[in-house]
C-alpha cells in the first residue's frame, strides 16, 4: 500500500529561468514544501516566488564539514517531511540525477519506505557543454569521469575521443570537505594524463552560465597550464582528441563479408 506523502526531485537547469520545464515548475508550485539546492542565491529567491514554503539546503554545508555528512542531513530533512504525509519537492541545480547524490539517496529512501517518489529530467551542465563548445558527442565519442574517481581507479583512456573530467577543482580530494585541491594533487593528475596526452595539448576549462546576463567560461590552455589555472568545484576539464581514430580493418572486413552474403542471398 502506497503511504500518504510523496517526493518529486526536479532540476532547475543551469541558467536562471531559462531551463525550467513545465512539469518541474508544476511540481514546485503544487508541493506542500520545497527544498532547494541552487548554485546562486538569486536562483533560490526565484524558487521562493513559486511556493509559500521553500527551504534552502545550503545551510547544511559548513567549512571543514564532510559533504557526505551534509548529504545525509539533507536527506533526513527531506524524508522527515515526506514521512509526515506531505507532498515534497526537491529542486536541484542542473539535472537532479547528474552529480547530485541527495536526490538519488532521497528517492531510494522514500521508495524503500513505501512512498511514491520520482525524478524529473532537466538540463544539465553536460547539455550546456555540448552547446557552448559546439561538440557533438556522436562525432568521435566522449568519455566522462568524475576527476577524483579518474585518479583513484585505473581507466582505459581512448585519446581519439573527448575526455571530460568533472569537478576538476577538487580532483584527488578524499576528505569530501575542501573547496579546492592544490598543485600537488594536480601534478598527480597530470602525470596520469601524460600517459596519453602531450603536455602542450590544448584543453578547455568549462563552466556553464548560471545567470542570463553571464557567459559560459571557455578558457583554452595547454594541459600543463592546469597546475596554475583557476579551477572551481564546478569547473569541467574538456580534453579534445589527441589523435585520429584508428580503423579496425578486421571488423570492417567481416561486415563487408556479411553485406556481400546478403546481396547474393
N, C-alpha and C positions, 0 to 999 in steps of 0.2 A: 504494500500500500504506500502510495506517494504521500509524504508528510506535507503539512502546510508550511510554507516558506520555500523560497527558491533563490537561485543565484544565476545571474547573467553577467558574463565577463565580456566587455566590449572594448574596442580600440578607438582612440580619438584621432588616429592618424598622426602624421608628423607635423603638418603645418596647421596652425590655429584656424579653425573654422572651415578649412578647405577640404578636409578628407573625411569628415564625419558622415557616415551613411545614414539613411533614414531609419533603418531598423535599430541601429545603435542609439540614435537620438531618441527614438521611442522608448527604448529600454531605460535610458536615463530619466526621461520625463515621467514615466509611469512607475518607477521604483518607489518603494517606501523609504529607502535610504540608499544613498550613492557614496561609495568610497572611490576617491580619485587619486591617481598617481600620475602626475604630469611632469614634464621637463621644465616648465616655466610657470611662475606664479600667475601670470596673465591667463594661462590655459585653465588653471583651477578656478579663477574668478569667472571665466566664461562658463564653465560647467555649473558653477553655483547659480547661474541665471536660469538653468533648466530644471532645477529641482529645489524644493524648500529645505531638504535635509542632505547636504553634501559634506562629507568629512574627508579631510586630506590624510593620506597615508605617509606624507613626508616626515611627520613628526616621529615616526618610528626609527628614522635614521639618526645616528649620532657619530661624532668623530671618535675613531678607535673602536667602535662597536661593530661586531661581525654582521655583515649583511645577511648571513643565514639566520642569525637570531632575529634581525629586523623582519625578515620574511615570515618567520614563524609567528611573530607577534601580529603581523598584518593579517595573516590567515585566521588567527584566533579572533581578532576583532571582527572580521567579516563573518565568520561562522557563528559568532555569538548572536548576531542579528538574524542570520538565517534560522538558527535553532529557536529563536523567539517567535518564529512564524511569519517573518516579514519577507517581502519580495525585495531582494538586494541586487544592486547593480555595481559591479566593479568596473570603473572606467580607467583605462590604462593608456599611457603614451604609446603611440605607434600601433602595432598589432599586439593583441593581448597574449598571443601564443609564441611570439618571437623574442627571444632573450628576455623573457619575463617569467620568473619562477612562480610568483604569487598566484596568478590566475590558474596555472596548471595545478598547483597544490590545493587551492581553494575548491576548484571544481571536483578534483578527486575526493577531497574530504566530504563535500556535500553529497556526492553520489554514493559514497560508501555509507553515509548516514541515512540514505533513502530520500534525499531531496532532489527535486528537479534542478538541473544545472546545465548550462550550455555556454559555448564560446562563439562569439560573432567575429568573423574575419574582418580585417581592416588593412589600410595602407601601412606598410612597414618601411623602415629605413632601407631595406633591400630594394623595395619597389622604387623608392625615390632615387637610389643609387643608379639603377639601370637607366632611368630617365635623365638624370642630371649629367651622367658621364657618357651617355649615348652608347651603352653596352647592351648587346643582345646576347643573353646567356646561351642561346642556341647556336651561336656562330662557331665558337670553338670550345664551349663548355666552361663551367665555373666550379671552383672548389671553395667551400665555405667552412671556416673553423673559428671557434672562439679562440682568441690568441693564446690564453694560458693552456687550454687543452691541446692546442697545436704544439706547444712546447713540452708538455708533460707526457705525451704519448707519441710513439713512433708512427709517422704517416708516410704513405707513398705519394709523393707530390708529382704532378704532371706539369712540367714547365710550359707546355704548349697551350695550356688553358689558363684562364684567370684564376688567381688565388685571392680570396677575400679573408682577411683576418679581422674579426670583430673584437671590439673592446680592447684595442691595441694599447690604450693608455694605461691599463692595469695588467699588461702581459707579464706573466710569471708570478702574480700575487697568489699566495697560498693562505693568507690570513682572512681574506674577504672583508678587510677593514680599512684599506687605504684608498685614497682618491686617485693616485697615480703611482707607478713604479719608476725607479730611476735608471740611470745609464747602465749600471751593472746588469740589470735584467734585460735591457735592450741589446747589450752586447752578446748575451747568450742567445737571444733570438736571432741576431744577425749571423752568428756562427752556424745556426741551423739552416737558415735561408741560403747561406753561402754555398751549401752543398749543391744547390740547383740554380742559383742566380748570381750573376756578377754584381759586384758592389756598385758599379756605375749604372745598373739597370734602373730605369725611371719607374717610380711608384707614385701613388696618389694617396694623400691623407684626405679622407672624405668625411663630411658631416652634413646631414640633411638640414634644410632650413626649417625652423620651428615657428617662425612668425611670417606673415605675408610680406612684411617690409624688409625681411632679411634675405640673404642669398646663401646658397649652399657653399660650404668650404670645399674647394677642389685644388689642393696645394700639391703641385708636382715637385718631386725631388729625387735625387739619386738614392738608391737603397741605403747607402752608407750614411746619408743625412738623417736617418731615423734616430741616430744617437742623440742629436741635439734638437730635433723637431719638437714643436709644441703638440703634445698628444693628450687629449682629454679622454675621460671614460667612454664618451660616445663616439670617439673617432674610429673609423674603419680604415684599415690599410688595404688598398687595392693594388695588387701586383699584376700588371698585364703579362701576357705570354712573353716568354724569353726566346722561344724558337717556334718554328712551324710544326704542325702535327706531322708525325711520321706515318705514312701509308702502311697499312697492314696488307701487303700484297697477297699473302696466303689466303686471308679471308675473302678478299676481292675475287681471287681465282675461283674459290669454291662457290661464291654467289653467281659468278658467270656460268659455272657448270650447271647450277640449278636453273638459271634462266634459259640456257640452251636446251636443257631437258624439257622444260615447259613448252618451248616452241615446237619441238618435234613430237610431243605427246598427242 
